[in-house]
Amino acid sequence: MVHPTIQDFTTIGINHWDAPVEIREKFSLSSDTQALMLEGARREGINSLFIVSTCNRTEIFSHGATTNELIRLLTTYSNGTLDEFHKYGFELDGQRAIQHLFKVATGLDSQILGDLQIVKQVKEGYEYSASKSMISGEMHRLIQHVFRAHKRSRNETSLGHGAATVAYAAVKFATRTFENLIDKNILLVGTGKIGKVTCKNLVNLGTRKLTLINRTRDRAEFVAGKYNLEVADIDELPEQIAQSDLVIVATGSAEPVIRPEHMLPSIENPRFKIMLDLSVPRNIDPNVASLDFVDVANMDMLSDVTDEAYKKREKEVPHVKKIIDDELSNFKLWLNEQKVVPTIKALTKKFDTIREDELNFFRNKIDTDDFDKVEKMTRRIVNKLAAYSIEHLRENHHSDEVAEMVKRMFKLEQQNGHD
Protein backbone atom coordinates (compact mmCIF):
# COMPACT_ATOMS: atom_id res chain seq x y z
CA MET A 1 0.00 0.00 0.00
CA VAL A 2 1.19 3.51 -0.85
CA HIS A 3 0.98 5.75 2.20
CA PRO A 4 0.41 9.53 1.96
CA THR A 5 3.56 11.62 2.23
CA ILE A 6 4.33 15.30 2.28
CA GLN A 7 5.68 15.00 -1.28
CA ASP A 8 2.12 14.43 -2.51
CA PHE A 9 1.33 18.16 -2.10
CA THR A 10 1.95 20.61 -4.94
CA THR A 11 1.32 24.28 -5.68
CA ILE A 12 1.60 26.37 -8.84
CA GLY A 13 0.60 29.90 -9.66
CA ILE A 14 1.10 33.46 -10.80
CA ASN A 15 1.32 36.27 -8.27
CA HIS A 16 2.30 39.89 -7.71
CA TRP A 17 5.91 39.15 -6.76
CA ASP A 18 6.99 38.24 -10.30
CA ALA A 19 4.06 38.91 -12.62
CA PRO A 20 2.89 42.44 -13.54
CA VAL A 21 -0.82 43.17 -13.57
CA GLU A 22 -1.10 42.76 -17.35
CA ILE A 23 0.08 39.15 -16.95
CA ARG A 24 -1.91 38.42 -13.79
CA GLU A 25 -5.14 39.46 -15.47
CA LYS A 26 -4.57 36.87 -18.20
CA PHE A 27 -4.40 34.10 -15.60
CA SER A 28 -7.27 35.44 -13.49
CA LEU A 29 -10.16 32.96 -13.14
CA SER A 30 -13.82 33.86 -12.73
CA SER A 31 -16.10 31.76 -10.54
CA ASP A 32 -17.56 30.05 -13.62
CA THR A 33 -14.12 29.26 -14.98
CA GLN A 34 -13.02 27.84 -11.63
CA ALA A 35 -16.02 25.50 -11.71
CA LEU A 36 -15.03 24.34 -15.20
CA MET A 37 -11.44 23.80 -14.06
CA LEU A 38 -12.55 21.57 -11.19
CA GLU A 39 -14.66 19.51 -13.57
CA GLY A 40 -11.71 19.25 -15.95
CA ALA A 41 -9.39 18.20 -13.13
CA ARG A 42 -11.79 15.44 -12.07
CA ARG A 43 -11.95 14.11 -15.63
CA GLU A 44 -8.16 13.88 -15.60
CA GLY A 45 -8.21 11.84 -12.39
CA ILE A 46 -7.22 14.70 -10.07
CA ASN A 47 -9.34 14.45 -6.92
CA SER A 48 -8.03 17.10 -4.55
CA LEU A 49 -7.30 20.74 -5.33
CA PHE A 50 -8.58 24.22 -4.65
CA ILE A 51 -8.03 27.58 -6.32
CA VAL A 52 -7.26 31.02 -4.93
CA SER A 53 -7.80 33.73 -7.55
CA THR A 54 -7.56 37.33 -6.30
CA CYS A 55 -6.36 40.68 -7.60
CA ASN A 56 -2.78 39.71 -6.72
CA ARG A 57 -2.61 35.97 -7.35
CA THR A 58 -4.05 32.96 -9.13
CA GLU A 59 -2.73 29.84 -7.40
CA ILE A 60 -3.71 26.18 -7.29
CA PHE A 61 -3.07 24.04 -4.21
CA SER A 62 -3.29 20.29 -4.74
CA HIS A 63 -2.86 16.90 -3.11
CA GLY A 64 -2.02 14.10 -5.51
CA ALA A 65 -1.43 16.06 -8.74
CA THR A 66 1.89 16.89 -10.38
CA THR A 67 2.91 20.49 -10.99
CA ASN A 68 2.85 19.80 -14.75
CA GLU A 69 -0.79 18.67 -14.50
CA LEU A 70 -1.70 21.84 -12.60
CA ILE A 71 0.14 24.10 -15.07
CA ARG A 72 -1.72 22.42 -17.93
CA LEU A 73 -5.04 23.03 -16.16
CA LEU A 74 -4.26 26.70 -15.50
CA THR A 75 -3.14 27.45 -19.06
CA THR A 76 -6.14 25.54 -20.46
CA TYR A 77 -8.78 27.38 -18.46
CA SER A 78 -7.20 30.87 -18.35
CA ASN A 79 -6.04 33.26 -21.07
CA GLY A 80 -2.40 32.86 -20.08
CA THR A 81 0.03 30.89 -22.24
CA LEU A 82 2.52 28.21 -21.28
CA ASP A 83 5.42 30.50 -22.24
CA GLU A 84 4.03 33.25 -20.00
CA PHE A 85 3.63 30.86 -17.13
CA HIS A 86 7.20 29.61 -17.41
CA LYS A 87 8.42 33.21 -17.49
CA TYR A 88 6.34 34.58 -14.60
CA GLY A 89 4.91 31.61 -12.71
CA PHE A 90 6.17 29.32 -9.97
CA GLU A 91 5.79 25.67 -9.06
CA LEU A 92 6.45 24.08 -5.68
CA ASP A 93 6.14 20.58 -4.31
CA GLY A 94 6.34 18.82 -0.97
CA GLN A 95 7.12 20.88 2.09
CA ARG A 96 7.80 24.05 0.08
CA ALA A 97 4.28 23.87 -1.38
CA ILE A 98 2.75 23.50 2.08
CA GLN A 99 4.86 26.30 3.55
CA HIS A 100 3.69 28.59 0.75
CA LEU A 101 0.04 27.87 1.60
CA PHE A 102 0.71 28.74 5.25
CA LYS A 103 2.40 32.02 4.22
CA VAL A 104 -0.44 32.96 1.89
CA ALA A 105 -3.18 32.29 4.47
CA THR A 106 -1.42 34.18 7.26
CA GLY A 107 -0.76 37.21 5.03
CA LEU A 108 3.05 36.85 4.98
CA ASP A 109 3.02 36.51 1.19
CA SER A 110 0.64 39.41 0.55
CA GLN A 111 1.45 42.71 -1.12
CA ILE A 112 0.00 44.32 1.99
CA LEU A 113 1.72 42.44 4.82
CA GLY A 114 -0.81 40.76 7.08
CA ASP A 115 -3.63 41.27 4.54
CA LEU A 116 -6.94 40.75 6.33
CA GLN A 117 -8.81 39.56 3.23
CA ILE A 118 -6.60 36.74 1.97
CA VAL A 119 -7.57 34.09 4.54
CA LYS A 120 -11.24 34.58 3.56
CA GLN A 121 -10.30 34.04 -0.07
CA VAL A 122 -8.35 30.87 0.81
CA LYS A 123 -11.33 29.64 2.83
CA GLU A 124 -13.75 30.35 -0.01
CA GLY A 125 -11.58 28.42 -2.48
CA TYR A 126 -11.23 25.47 -0.10
CA GLU A 127 -14.94 25.37 0.81
CA TYR A 128 -16.00 25.56 -2.84
CA SER A 129 -13.80 22.58 -3.74
CA ALA A 130 -15.05 20.71 -0.66
CA SER A 131 -18.64 21.30 -1.81
CA LYS A 132 -17.66 19.61 -5.09
CA SER A 133 -16.00 16.67 -3.23
CA MET A 134 -12.59 17.78 -4.48
CA ILE A 135 -10.75 17.81 -1.13
CA SER A 136 -8.95 14.71 0.17
CA GLY A 137 -8.75 13.76 3.83
CA GLU A 138 -5.10 14.77 3.87
CA MET A 139 -5.83 18.18 2.31
CA HIS A 140 -8.70 18.70 4.75
CA ARG A 141 -6.39 17.98 7.67
CA LEU A 142 -3.72 20.33 6.28
CA ILE A 143 -6.16 23.21 5.84
CA GLN A 144 -7.27 22.88 9.48
CA HIS A 145 -3.65 23.44 10.55
CA VAL A 146 -3.40 26.36 8.09
CA PHE A 147 -6.48 28.05 9.55
CA ARG A 148 -5.20 27.38 13.06
CA ALA A 149 -1.91 29.08 12.15
CA HIS A 150 -3.85 32.10 10.89
CA LYS A 151 -5.94 32.28 14.04
CA ARG A 152 -2.86 31.98 16.24
CA SER A 153 -1.06 34.68 14.22
CA ARG A 154 -3.93 37.03 15.06
CA ASN A 155 -4.25 36.01 18.72
CA GLU A 156 -0.57 35.58 19.63
CA THR A 157 0.98 38.42 17.61
CA SER A 158 0.00 41.92 16.50
CA LEU A 159 0.26 41.06 12.78
CA GLY A 160 -3.44 41.78 12.33
CA HIS A 161 -3.36 45.09 14.21
CA GLY A 162 -3.88 48.24 12.19
CA ALA A 163 -5.42 48.41 8.73
CA ALA A 164 -4.00 45.82 6.36
CA THR A 165 -6.03 45.60 3.18
CA VAL A 166 -5.73 46.61 -0.46
CA ALA A 167 -8.64 48.98 0.14
CA TYR A 168 -6.74 50.72 2.94
CA ALA A 169 -3.59 50.93 0.80
CA ALA A 170 -5.62 52.55 -1.97
CA VAL A 171 -6.88 55.29 0.33
CA LYS A 172 -3.37 55.83 1.72
CA PHE A 173 -2.09 56.14 -1.87
CA ALA A 174 -4.63 58.86 -2.60
CA THR A 175 -3.75 60.83 0.55
CA ARG A 176 -0.15 61.05 -0.59
CA THR A 177 -1.29 63.23 -3.49
CA PHE A 178 -4.21 65.00 -1.87
CA GLU A 179 -3.41 66.41 1.56
CA ASN A 180 -6.87 65.38 2.69
CA LEU A 181 -9.90 63.86 1.03
CA ILE A 182 -12.59 65.67 3.02
CA ASP A 183 -13.53 68.18 0.33
CA LYS A 184 -12.55 66.14 -2.73
CA ASN A 185 -15.16 64.79 -5.14
CA ILE A 186 -14.73 61.03 -5.00
CA LEU A 187 -16.34 58.43 -7.24
CA LEU A 188 -16.34 54.76 -6.20
CA VAL A 189 -17.26 52.32 -8.97
CA GLY A 190 -18.09 48.86 -7.63
CA THR A 191 -19.61 47.96 -4.27
CA GLY A 192 -18.40 44.38 -3.90
CA LYS A 193 -16.05 43.20 -1.15
CA ILE A 194 -13.15 45.59 -1.85
CA GLY A 195 -15.50 48.42 -2.79
CA LYS A 196 -17.41 48.21 0.50
CA VAL A 197 -14.22 48.23 2.58
CA THR A 198 -12.85 51.14 0.53
CA CYS A 199 -16.09 53.04 1.09
CA LYS A 200 -15.85 52.50 4.83
CA ASN A 201 -12.22 53.69 4.88
CA LEU A 202 -13.12 56.85 2.96
CA VAL A 203 -16.02 57.64 5.29
CA ASN A 204 -13.77 57.10 8.32
CA LEU A 205 -11.39 59.72 6.88
CA GLY A 206 -14.24 62.25 6.87
CA THR A 207 -15.00 62.22 3.16
CA ARG A 208 -18.16 64.22 2.49
CA LYS A 209 -18.47 64.12 -1.32
CA LEU A 210 -18.55 60.42 -2.17
CA THR A 211 -20.72 58.98 -4.96
CA LEU A 212 -21.26 55.25 -5.56
CA ILE A 213 -21.90 53.55 -8.89
CA ASN A 214 -22.59 49.86 -9.33
CA ARG A 215 -23.87 47.98 -12.37
CA THR A 216 -26.72 46.83 -10.12
CA ARG A 217 -28.00 50.06 -8.60
CA ASP A 218 -29.72 48.28 -5.68
CA ARG A 219 -26.37 47.12 -4.34
CA ALA A 220 -24.93 50.63 -4.48
CA GLU A 221 -28.01 52.00 -2.71
CA PHE A 222 -27.67 49.38 0.03
CA VAL A 223 -24.07 50.45 0.78
CA ALA A 224 -24.86 54.16 0.37
CA GLY A 225 -27.74 53.86 2.81
CA LYS A 226 -25.38 52.91 5.61
CA TYR A 227 -23.39 56.14 5.27
CA ASN A 228 -25.92 58.55 3.72
CA LEU A 229 -24.03 58.76 0.41
CA GLU A 230 -25.02 59.67 -3.15
CA VAL A 231 -25.69 57.04 -5.83
CA ALA A 232 -25.49 57.48 -9.62
CA ASP A 233 -26.56 55.23 -12.49
CA ILE A 234 -23.95 53.38 -14.55
CA ASP A 235 -24.90 55.39 -17.67
CA GLU A 236 -23.91 58.57 -15.81
CA LEU A 237 -20.34 57.29 -15.50
CA PRO A 238 -18.67 59.76 -18.00
CA GLU A 239 -20.20 62.83 -16.32
CA GLN A 240 -19.41 61.55 -12.84
CA ILE A 241 -15.77 60.93 -13.80
CA ALA A 242 -15.50 64.48 -15.17
CA GLN A 243 -16.71 65.93 -11.84
CA SER A 244 -14.37 63.80 -9.72
CA ASP A 245 -10.94 64.42 -8.24
CA LEU A 246 -10.49 60.77 -7.27
CA VAL A 247 -11.99 57.74 -9.04
CA ILE A 248 -11.64 54.30 -7.48
CA VAL A 249 -12.72 51.25 -9.46
CA ALA A 250 -13.15 47.82 -7.86
CA THR A 251 -15.46 45.48 -9.75
CA GLY A 252 -15.38 41.86 -10.79
CA SER A 253 -15.78 42.69 -14.47
CA ALA A 254 -13.65 40.74 -16.93
CA GLU A 255 -13.52 43.79 -19.24
CA PRO A 256 -12.55 47.45 -18.62
CA VAL A 257 -15.40 49.37 -17.00
CA ILE A 258 -13.81 52.74 -17.79
CA ARG A 259 -12.74 53.10 -21.42
CA PRO A 260 -11.36 56.08 -23.42
CA GLU A 261 -14.85 57.06 -24.61
CA HIS A 262 -15.93 57.50 -20.99
CA MET A 263 -13.31 60.26 -20.68
CA LEU A 264 -14.75 62.57 -23.36
CA PRO A 265 -16.54 64.95 -20.91
CA SER A 266 -13.31 65.09 -18.88
CA ILE A 267 -11.28 65.96 -21.97
CA GLU A 268 -13.69 68.84 -22.75
CA ASN A 269 -13.22 70.24 -19.23
CA PRO A 270 -9.90 68.80 -17.96
CA ARG A 271 -9.09 68.83 -14.28
CA PHE A 272 -6.40 66.82 -12.55
CA LYS A 273 -7.64 63.53 -11.17
CA ILE A 274 -6.28 60.29 -9.73
CA MET A 275 -7.84 57.04 -10.91
CA LEU A 276 -7.16 53.90 -8.87
CA ASP A 277 -7.81 50.50 -10.42
CA LEU A 278 -8.18 47.87 -7.69
CA SER A 279 -9.30 45.13 -10.08
CA VAL A 280 -7.65 42.20 -11.82
CA PRO A 281 -8.40 41.95 -14.71
CA ARG A 282 -7.96 45.70 -14.89
CA ASN A 283 -11.15 47.76 -15.00
CA ILE A 284 -9.55 50.98 -16.31
CA ASP A 285 -8.40 50.72 -19.92
CA PRO A 286 -4.61 51.34 -19.99
CA ASN A 287 -5.13 53.94 -22.76
CA VAL A 288 -6.84 56.24 -20.23
CA ALA A 289 -3.43 56.74 -18.59
CA SER A 290 -2.20 58.59 -21.72
CA LEU A 291 -4.31 61.63 -20.79
CA ASP A 292 -1.97 64.26 -19.32
CA PHE A 293 -4.40 65.38 -16.60
CA VAL A 294 -4.92 61.85 -15.24
CA ASP A 295 -2.74 59.73 -12.97
CA VAL A 296 -3.81 56.08 -13.22
CA ALA A 297 -2.56 53.66 -10.59
CA ASN A 298 -3.14 49.91 -10.58
CA MET A 299 -2.56 47.18 -8.02
CA ASP A 300 1.19 47.07 -8.67
CA MET A 301 1.60 50.66 -7.51
CA LEU A 302 -0.02 50.24 -4.11
CA SER A 303 2.15 49.80 -1.07
CA ASP A 304 1.94 50.81 2.56
CA VAL A 305 5.58 50.25 3.51
CA THR A 306 5.88 53.77 4.88
CA ASP A 307 2.89 53.31 7.13
CA GLU A 308 3.49 52.94 10.87
CA ALA A 309 1.09 50.00 11.09
CA TYR A 310 3.17 48.17 8.49
CA LYS A 311 6.37 48.63 10.49
CA LYS A 312 4.69 47.16 13.57
CA ARG A 313 3.42 44.20 11.58
CA GLU A 314 6.87 43.63 10.08
CA LYS A 315 8.32 43.04 13.55
CA GLU A 316 5.88 40.17 14.06
CA VAL A 317 7.02 38.17 11.01
CA PRO A 318 9.51 35.95 12.93
CA HIS A 319 6.80 35.09 15.48
CA VAL A 320 4.34 34.16 12.74
CA LYS A 321 6.98 31.99 11.05
CA LYS A 322 7.46 30.16 14.36
CA ILE A 323 3.70 29.52 14.54
CA ILE A 324 3.79 28.19 10.96
CA ASP A 325 6.68 25.86 11.87
CA ASP A 326 4.68 24.56 14.86
CA GLU A 327 1.55 23.83 12.85
CA LEU A 328 3.53 22.35 9.97
CA SER A 329 5.33 20.00 12.40
CA ASN A 330 1.98 18.92 13.86
CA PHE A 331 0.62 18.19 10.40
CA LYS A 332 3.73 16.22 9.40
CA LEU A 333 3.40 14.15 12.58
CA TRP A 334 -0.24 13.36 11.78
CA LEU A 335 0.67 12.53 8.16
CA ASN A 336 3.43 10.15 9.23
CA GLU A 337 1.08 8.44 11.70
CA GLN A 338 -1.25 7.58 8.81
CA LYS A 339 1.22 4.86 7.82
CA VAL A 340 0.09 2.77 10.80
CA VAL A 341 -3.64 3.55 10.52
CA PRO A 342 -4.39 0.47 8.35
CA THR A 343 -2.58 -1.72 10.88
CA ILE A 344 -4.51 -0.14 13.75
CA LYS A 345 -7.80 -0.72 11.94
CA ALA A 346 -6.91 -4.33 11.21
CA LEU A 347 -5.81 -4.92 14.83
CA THR A 348 -9.02 -3.38 16.21
CA LYS A 349 -11.12 -5.52 13.86
CA LYS A 350 -9.19 -8.67 14.83
CA PHE A 351 -9.68 -8.09 18.56
CA ASP A 352 -13.37 -7.37 18.12
CA THR A 353 -13.86 -10.50 15.98
CA ILE A 354 -12.28 -12.66 18.71
CA ARG A 355 -14.51 -11.00 21.32
CA GLU A 356 -17.68 -11.56 19.30
CA ASP A 357 -16.78 -15.20 18.55
CA GLU A 358 -16.29 -15.94 22.25
CA LEU A 359 -19.49 -14.12 23.19
CA ASN A 360 -21.46 -16.11 20.63
CA PHE A 361 -19.97 -19.34 22.01
CA PHE A 362 -21.23 -18.52 25.51
CA ARG A 363 -24.45 -16.78 24.43
CA ASN A 364 -26.70 -19.72 25.40
CA LYS A 365 -24.85 -20.31 28.67
CA ILE A 366 -25.41 -16.82 30.08
CA ASP A 367 -28.71 -15.49 31.38
CA THR A 368 -30.30 -12.90 29.13
CA ASP A 369 -30.29 -10.35 31.95
CA ASP A 370 -26.56 -10.73 32.40
CA PHE A 371 -25.56 -10.89 28.74
CA ASP A 372 -25.52 -7.11 28.21
CA LYS A 373 -23.27 -6.70 31.24
CA VAL A 374 -20.88 -9.38 29.97
CA GLU A 375 -20.90 -7.80 26.51
CA LYS A 376 -19.93 -4.39 27.93
CA MET A 377 -17.24 -5.93 30.16
CA THR A 378 -15.60 -7.84 27.30
CA ARG A 379 -15.65 -4.71 25.11
CA ARG A 380 -13.87 -2.71 27.84
CA ILE A 381 -11.24 -5.45 28.29
CA VAL A 382 -10.57 -5.65 24.55
CA ASN A 383 -10.38 -1.87 24.20
CA LYS A 384 -7.87 -1.60 27.03
CA LEU A 385 -5.69 -4.38 25.61
CA ALA A 386 -5.83 -2.86 22.12
CA ALA A 387 -4.97 0.59 23.47
CA TYR A 388 -1.46 -0.51 24.50
CA SER A 389 -0.71 -1.92 21.02
CA ILE A 390 -2.20 1.13 19.30
CA GLU A 391 -0.17 3.51 21.46
CA HIS A 392 3.01 1.57 20.65
CA LEU A 393 2.21 1.69 16.93
CA ARG A 394 1.62 5.44 17.00
CA GLU A 395 4.82 6.08 18.97
CA ASN A 396 6.79 4.05 16.42
CA HIS A 397 4.96 5.18 13.29
CA HIS A 398 8.32 5.87 11.63
CA SER A 399 9.34 2.20 11.95
CA ASP A 400 7.94 -0.28 9.42
CA GLU A 401 9.40 -3.12 11.50
CA VAL A 402 7.06 -2.47 14.44
CA ALA A 403 3.96 -2.51 12.23
CA GLU A 404 5.14 -5.70 10.50
CA MET A 405 5.76 -7.38 13.86
CA VAL A 406 2.22 -6.57 15.02
CA LYS A 407 0.79 -7.89 11.74
CA ARG A 408 2.65 -11.20 12.13
CA MET A 409 1.94 -11.51 15.84
CA PHE A 410 -1.83 -11.20 15.41
CA LYS A 411 -2.01 -12.63 11.86
CA LEU A 412 -3.72 -9.49 10.61
CA GLU A 413 -5.44 -9.08 7.26
CA GLN A 414 -4.49 -5.54 6.22
CA GLN A 415 -7.38 -3.11 5.81
CA ASN A 416 -7.41 -0.24 3.34
CA GLY A 417 -6.40 3.00 5.10
CA HIS A 418 -9.32 4.92 3.56
CA ASP A 419 -12.08 2.45 4.44
Beta strands, then each sheet from edge to edge (+ up, - down):
strand 1: 9-15
strand 2: 49-53
strand 3: 57-63
strand 4: 90-93
strand 5: 186-189
strand 6: 210-213
strand 7: 230-232
strand 8: 246-249
strand 9: 273-277
strand 10: 294-297
sheet 1: 2+ 3- 1+ 4-
sheet 2: 7+ 6+ 5+ 8+ 9+ 10+
end
